[in-house]
Amino acid sequence: MTMGRIIFYEDRNFQGRHYETSSDCPELTSYLSRCHSCRVESGCFMVYDRSNYMGNQYFMRRGEYADYMSMMGMSDCIRSCRMIPMHRGSYRMKIYERENFGGQSHELMDDCDNIQDRYRMSDCMSCNVMDGHWLMYEQPQYRGRMMYLRPGEYRSFRDMGMSGSRFMSMKRIRDSCN
């Protein structure tokens, strides 16, 4: 199994001090005073603009991000990151219309670009991820703010710091990260 590897740089265009990791890092300011560019050597990562995997989240696959703040519309530097492990196998998630697994529910095994069109659901406010790693998006067609979910129960997206507290599309994170 190949591990992911990401290198963070203090300044734009891969300048200044750098920090390299292949695992989760809850507080990048322990290593760098700021972070304005990065290079994903392998694997996939979620980066966050607040410590402890909080705030806005951005999905990064292999590539160079010389000035990701302007590319992604980030208002602040990266403060933490989470390595997304490779998943080989099935993907399964049950989405719920209301918090605490209430209201209408549907089981997904593949990407869904619009829950309103596919399931006639106006909201998705909680879910249970049984298999695989997923990206949830605020708007249809995989747009808007996103959130990374790994296997587990998510009773309330609002309690997880999502202002809109609901998602309208979701996508599997496939092993095509490399």
Secondary structure, 3 states (H helix, E strand, C coil): CCCCEEEEEEEHHHEEEEEEECCCECCHHHCCCCCCEEEEEECEEEEEEECCCEEEEEEECCEEECCHHHHHCCCCCCCEEEEECCCCCCCEEEEEEEHHHEEEEEEECCCECCHHHHHCCCCCCEEEEEECCEEEEEEHHHEEEEEEECCEEECCCHHHCCCCCCCCEEEECCHHHC
